[in-house]
Amino acid sequence: MSPADGAREPREGPDPSGAGGDGAAEGPAVKAGRQARKQVLLRLDPQVHDALARWAGEELRSANAQIEFLLRRALAEAGRLPGGAGPIPPRGRPRASPDS
């Protein structure tokens, strides 16, 4: 199949899924004792994105943080939020350690 037929060429560079390309089975990536956050590609209607971005700005959040906030709230209201789900990471810069 050629690109003219709608086939996609494989991309160069790192695998965004974090799965690695060597076939070695590795455990989940861990950062500072926590599991790494998942990356998800989301396609939105431009008007929905604009409304979401405005709402996020009013609440001093990024659009990404607003989406996570809304998804967590919807899951909690539906009784489907997993008990082991960690809290939303704090906003802003990480605090400097007291010994530095």
C-alpha positions, 0 to 999 in steps of 0.5 A: 500500500502506498501513502496515496492509498492512505497507508502511514509510513512508520515514524522515526524516533522514540515510541510514545507508548514507552513500550520500547522497540527491542521486545524486552519485557520491562515493568512500568516506568517509575519516577520518584517511587510512582508509576509514570503517567500515561500519554494519550492522544485526544482528538477534539472538535476545535470549538470543544477545545476552545471552550475547554481551554477557556474553562481551564484558564478561568480555573488556572489549570492547563487544558490537560489538567482540566481534562484529567480533573473532569475525567476523575470527577466523572469516574468518581460520580459513576462509582468507577474511580479506582481506589488505587488511583493516585492524586492529581499531581500538584501544580507549579514547580516542584518544591526545592528540597530543604537540604539544597 
